[in-house]
Amino acid sequence: MSAPTRRYEDAVARYFEAWNAAPDAVAKAVAAAWTEDGGYTDPLADVRGHEQIAAVVAAVREQFPGFSFRLSGAVDGHHDTARFSWELVSEADGSAPVAGFDVIALDGEDRIRSVFGFLDRVPAAA
């Protein structure tokens, strides 16, 4: 695996660590993944900074208890930008009612400056 590829995969791994963190560890995981003024934008949220990003993560985790995010496919990247697909998977039955893809921009220390998320599959009740 090349160093540039590893860079993107490591950043995405930290991203998923934040999304899958226990409630008392979300803030620390967000701080490890994002720059202080980093942003997160998807069709349902547009926030900046660790506190607001952690609040979005917590709200999603509250809406989907017993689910975790996982990578779906390979991470692709160039320069300071990477893209990847993901699924929100039920720990009980393995179903994945929510799926999408994200594009992230990294800083020089490989922390996330911005996320632009796209939802490909969302349940009607969400």
Backbone hydrogen bonds in HBPLUS format (Angstrom, degrees):
<---DONOR---> <-ACCEPTOR-->    atom                        ^
c    i                          cat <-CA-CA->   ^        H-A-AA   ^      H-
h    n   atom  resd res      DA  || num        DHA   H-A  angle D-A-AA Bond
n    s   type  num  typ     dist DA aas  dist angle  dist       angle   num
A0006-ARG N   A0002-SER O   2.94 MM   4  6.21 162.7  1.97 156.1 161.2     1
A0007-ARG N   A0003-ALA O   2.96 MM   4  6.17 149.6  2.05 149.7 157.9     2
A0008-TYR N   A0004-PRO O   3.32 MM   4  6.70 156.6  2.38 150.5 153.4     3
A0009-GLU N   A0005-THR O   3.03 MM   4  6.29 168.0  2.04 156.1 159.8     4
A0010-ASP N   A0006-ARG O   2.80 MM   4  5.89 158.3  1.84 152.6 157.9     5
A0011-ALA N   A0007-ARG O   3.13 MM   4  6.32 158.6  2.18 144.0 149.6     6
A0012-VAL N   A0008-TYR O   2.95 MM   4  6.18 160.2  1.99 152.1 157.6     7
A0013-ALA N   A0009-GLU O   2.89 MM   4  6.06 149.9  1.98 142.6 151.3     8
A0014-ARG N   A0010-ASP O   3.03 MM   4  6.34 156.5  2.09 148.7 153.7     9
A0015-TYR N   A0011-ALA O   3.00 MM   4  6.26 149.6  2.10 142.2 151.2    10
A0016-PHE N   A0012-VAL O   2.96 MM   4  6.29 160.1  2.00 153.9 157.1    11
A0017-GLU N   A0013-ALA O   2.92 MM   4  6.18 146.8  2.03 143.5 153.7    12
A0018-ALA N   A0014-ARG O   3.04 MM   4  6.36 148.3  2.15 145.2 152.2    13
A0019-TRP N   A0015-TYR O   3.11 MM   4  6.50 161.2  2.14 148.5 153.3    14
A0020-ASN N   A0016-PHE O   2.87 MM   4  5.93 141.7  2.02 146.6 156.2    15
A0021-ALA N   A0018-ALA O   3.39 MM   3  5.22 165.1  2.42 101.1 105.4    16
A0025-ALA N   A0022-ALA O   2.78 MM   3  5.23 161.6  1.81 123.5 129.8    17
A0029-ALA N   A0025-ALA O   3.02 MM   4  6.19 160.8  2.06 154.1 159.9    18
A0030-VAL N   A0026-VAL O   2.82 MM   4  6.01 158.9  1.86 161.4 167.3    19
A0031-ALA N   A0027-ALA O   3.01 MM   4  6.18 160.3  2.05 145.7 151.1    20
A0032-ALA N   A0028-LYS O   3.03 MM   4  6.27 140.9  2.19 140.1 150.6    21
A0033-ALA N   A0029-ALA O   3.12 MM   4  6.30 136.8  2.32 139.4 150.0    22
A0033-ALA N   A0030-VAL O   3.13 MM   3  5.18 130.3  2.39  97.1 110.2    23
A0034-TRP N   A0030-VAL O   2.90 MM   4  5.91 172.1  1.90 166.1 166.7    24
A0112-ILE N   A0033-ALA O   2.77 MM  79  6.01 170.7  1.78 153.2 152.0    25
A0035-THR N   A0112-ILE O   2.83 MM  77  5.77 159.6  1.87 151.1 146.2    26
A0038-GLY N   A0035-THR O   2.99 MM   3  4.82 163.9  2.02 109.3 110.8    27
A0049-GLY N   A0038-GLY O   2.75 MM  11  5.35 159.0  1.79 161.0 168.3    28
A0039-GLY N   A0113-ARG O   2.92 MM  74  6.26 146.8  2.03 128.5 137.5    29
A0115-VAL N   A0039-GLY O   3.06 MM  76  6.16 124.0  2.38 119.5 135.1    30
A0040-TYR N   A0047-VAL O   2.92 MM   7  5.41 157.0  1.97 150.0 152.2    31
A0047-VAL N   A0040-TYR O   2.91 MM   7  5.41 162.5  1.94 157.2 158.6    32
A0041-THR N   A0115-VAL O   2.92 MM  74  5.97 150.5  2.00 140.3 149.9    33
A0117-GLY N   A0041-THR O   2.70 MM  76  6.06 167.7  1.71 158.1 162.6    34
A0042-ASP N   A0045-ALA O   2.85 MM   3  5.30 162.9  1.87 150.1 152.4    35
A0045-ALA N   A0042-ASP O   3.29 MM   3  5.30 151.2  2.37 105.5 113.3    36
A0053-ILE N   A0049-GLY O   3.01 MM   4  6.19 163.2  2.04 159.0 164.5    37
A0054-ALA N   A0050-HIS O   2.87 MM   4  5.95 165.6  1.89 153.8 158.0    38
A0055-ALA N   A0051-GLU O   3.03 MM   4  6.24 145.2  2.16 139.2 148.8    39
A0056-VAL N   A0052-GLN O   3.08 MM   4  6.39 151.1  2.16 145.0 151.6    40
A0057-VAL N   A0053-ILE O   2.98 MM   4  6.30 165.1  2.00 156.3 160.1    41
A0058-ALA N   A0054-ALA O   2.90 MM   4  6.07 165.2  1.93 148.7 152.9    42
A0059-ALA N   A0055-ALA O   2.94 MM   4  6.10 155.2  2.00 144.2 150.9    43
A0060-VAL N   A0056-VAL O   2.98 MM   4  6.23 161.6  2.02 155.1 159.2    44
A0061-ARG N   A0057-VAL O   2.95 MM   4  6.17 166.0  1.97 155.4 159.6    45
A0062-GLU N   A0058-ALA O   2.90 MM   4  6.06 146.7  2.01 143.6 152.9    46
A0063-GLN N   A0059-ALA O   2.97 MM   4  6.19 147.7  2.08 142.5 151.1    47
A0064-PHE N   A0060-VAL O   2.96 MM   4  6.19 139.3  2.13 146.6 157.9    48
A0091-GLU N   A0066-GLY O   2.83 MM  25  5.67 173.8  1.84 165.1 164.1    49
A0068-SER N   A0089-VAL O   2.91 MM  21  5.35 149.9  2.00 142.2 150.5    50
A0089-VAL N   A0068-SER O   2.76 MM  21  5.35 163.9  1.79 160.7 154.9    51
A0070-ARG N   A0087-GLU O   2.91 MM  17  5.50 151.9  1.99 156.4 164.2    52
A0087-GLU N   A0070-ARG O   2.92 MM  17  5.50 150.9  2.01 153.9 163.0    53
A0072-SER N   A0085-SER O   2.85 MM  13  5.10 165.9  1.87 129.8 126.2    54
A0076-ASP N   A0083-ARG O   3.00 MM   7  5.39 173.8  2.00 162.3 164.4    55
A0083-ARG N   A0076-ASP O   2.72 MM   7  5.39 155.1  1.78 159.6 168.4    56
A0078-HIS N   A0081-THR O   2.88 MM   3  5.53 152.8  1.95 158.3 167.5    57
A0081-THR N   A0078-HIS O   2.85 MM   3  5.53 167.4  1.87 145.7 149.3    58
A0106-LEU N   A0080-ASP O   2.71 MM  26  5.09 160.3  1.75 151.0 157.6    59
A0082-ALA N   A0104-ILE O   2.93 MM  22  5.34 156.0  1.99 149.2 156.1    60
A0104-ILE N   A0082-ALA O   2.81 MM  22  5.34 159.0  1.85 152.6 159.9    61
A0084-PHE N   A0102-ASP O   3.06 MM  18  5.66 148.4  2.16 154.2 162.4    62
A0102-ASP N   A0084-PHE O   2.87 MM  18  5.66 154.3  1.94 164.2 170.5    63
A0086-TRP N   A0100-GLY O   2.89 MM  14  5.59 159.0  1.94 151.7 152.6    64
A0100-GLY N   A0086-TRP O   3.12 MM  14  5.59 159.6  2.17 143.6 146.5    65
A0088-LEU N   A0098-VAL O   2.83 MM  10  5.23 160.1  1.87 155.4 152.7    66
A0090-SER N   A0095-SER O   2.74 MM   5  5.32 163.8  1.77 160.9 166.7    67
A0094-GLY N   A0090-SER O   2.92 MM   4  4.88 141.0  2.08 129.3 137.2    68
A0099-ALA N   A0121-ARG O   2.94 MM  22  4.94 148.4  2.04 132.7 137.0    69
A0120-ASP N   A0099-ALA O   2.77 MM  21  5.50 148.0  1.88 132.2 141.6    70
A0121-ARG N   A0099-ALA O   3.00 MM  22  4.94 156.3  2.06 141.2 136.6    71
A0101-PHE N   A0118-PHE O   2.94 MM  17  5.37 149.0  2.04 142.6 152.6    72
A0118-PHE N   A0101-PHE O   2.83 MM  17  5.37 149.7  1.92 156.9 167.2    73
A0103-VAL N   A0116-PHE O   2.91 MM  13  5.19 150.5  2.00 136.7 146.4    74
A0116-PHE N   A0103-VAL O   2.83 MM  13  5.19 154.7  1.90 150.1 158.5    75
A0105-ALA N   A0114-SER O   2.94 MM   9  5.28 154.4  2.00 146.5 151.3    76
A0113-ARG N   A0105-ALA O   2.67 MM   8  5.48 170.7  1.68 155.8 159.1    77
A0114-SER N   A0105-ALA O   3.42 MM   9  5.28 155.5  2.48 133.0 135.7    78
A0107-ASP N   A0111-ARG O   2.81 MM   4  5.50 148.8  1.91 152.1 162.6    79
A0110-ASP N   A0107-ASP O   3.06 MM   3  5.21 157.9  2.11 115.9 116.4    80
A0126-ALA N   A0123-PRO O   3.10 MM   3  5.49 163.2  2.13 114.4 119.8    81
